[in-house]
């Protein structure tokens, strides 16, 4: 199992949920993307 599968299995055992953030690189521009990633 990889670390993502392991984490989801752990959360399932604990009856907890997970949130996966998705950031589109370059939207609206690279400078803004860089700032978002570092937050």
N, C-alpha and C positions, 0 to 999 in steps of 0.2 A: 504494500500500500504506500502511496506517496503521502506527503505531509498534508495535502488538502483533503484527501480521502480520510486520513487519520483524524483530522480536525472535525470533519463532518460526522464521522462515526462517534467521536467523543461528545459532540453537541447533541446528537440523537439520543445517546444514552442518558444524557442529563436533561433531555426534553427541552432543549434550548434551540433558539433560531440563530441563523447566520445572515450577515449582510455583506454582499460583495459589491464594492464600488467599481464603476467602470468609467474611465476618463478617456475621451477621444483626443489623441495628440493633435495639436494644431488647431483646435476649435476653441475659441475663435481665432487664436494666434499662438505661436510658440511661446512668447513671453508670458502670456496668461496661463498657458498649460504648465509652464515651469513653476509659476507661483502656486497654482492649485496643488501640484504634486508635493511641494515642500510644506504645505500646511499640515 
